[in-house]
Amino acid sequence: MNQDQIRNEVKDIISTIAPDEDLSVMTNSGVIREEVDLDSMDFLDIIMELRKRHKIEVPEEDYKYFATLDSCAEYLEPKMQNLEMKTAN
């Protein structure tokens, strides 16, 4: 997955967790929790959904990388590429 696809995947997860939120207000560099109304449980649900959909483990000390869509994409891109390589073999 490239960074644009990852941003879209994170937005898709958010739309599942918070279906009433208007995701059109989200920007790539804006703080996600300020742009859409997510509480701490919603945030954890994003992490859990990534693990469910993509088998990605995110340690608690790395939660800081989920502040913006850009930082999510930068953090997740190498993890997604590693998974793609493993599934291709």
C-alpha positions in Angstrom: 0.0 0.0 0.0 1.2 3.5 -0.8 0.6 6.5 1.6 -2.5 7.6 -0.2 -4.0 4.2 0.1 -3.1 4.0 3.7 -4.7 7.4 4.4 -7.9 6.2 2.7 -7.8 3.0 4.7 -7.5 4.9 8.0 -10.4 7.1 6.9 -12.4 4.0 6.0 -11.7 2.6 9.5 -12.8 5.9 11.1 -16.0 5.9 9.0 -16.8 2.4 10.4 -16.1 3.5 14.0 -17.8 6.9 13.8 -20.3 6.7 11.0 -21.9 10.0 11.8 -18.7 12.0 11.5 -18.2 14.2 8.4 -14.8 13.0 7.1 -14.8 15.6 4.4 -13.4 18.0 6.9 -10.3 15.9 7.4 -7.0 17.1 6.0 -3.8 15.1 5.7 -1.9 17.3 8.2 -4.7 18.1 10.6 -5.0 16.5 14.0 -7.5 13.7 13.6 -9.1 13.9 17.0 -9.6 17.6 16.5 -11.1 17.3 13.0 -13.5 14.6 13.9 -15.0 13.9 17.2 -13.2 10.8 18.4 -12.7 9.9 22.0 -9.9 7.7 23.4 -12.0 4.5 22.9 -12.6 5.4 19.3 -8.8 5.9 18.9 -8.1 2.5 20.3 -10.8 1.0 18.0 -8.7 2.4 15.1 -5.7 0.5 16.3 -7.7 -2.7 16.9 -9.2 -2.5 13.4 -5.8 -2.2 11.9 -4.7 -5.3 13.7 -7.9 -7.1 12.6 -7.7 -6.1 8.9 -4.0 -6.1 8.4 -2.4 -8.0 11.3 -0.4 -4.9 12.3 0.6 -4.6 15.9 1.0 -1.0 17.1 2.7 -0.8 20.5 1.3 1.9 22.9 4.5 4.0 22.6 3.8 4.4 18.9 0.2 5.8 19.3 1.7 9.2 18.9 2.2 8.5 15.2 -1.6 8.4 14.7 -2.1 12.1 15.3 -2.6 13.0 11.6 -3.3 11.1 8.4 0.2 12.0 7.2 1.8 10.6 10.3 -0.3 7.5 10.1 0.7 6.9 6.5 4.4 7.5 7.2 4.3 5.1 10.2 2.2 2.4 8.5 3.8 2.3 5.0 6.8 0.2 5.9 4.7 -2.1 8.0 2.2 -2.6 5.1 5.0 -3.2 2.7 6.5 -5.9 5.0 3.1 -7.6 5.1 2.7 -7.4 1.4 6.2 -9.0 0.9 5.4 -11.8 3.4 2.1 -12.6 1.7 3.7 -12.6 -1.8 6.2 -15.3 -0.8 
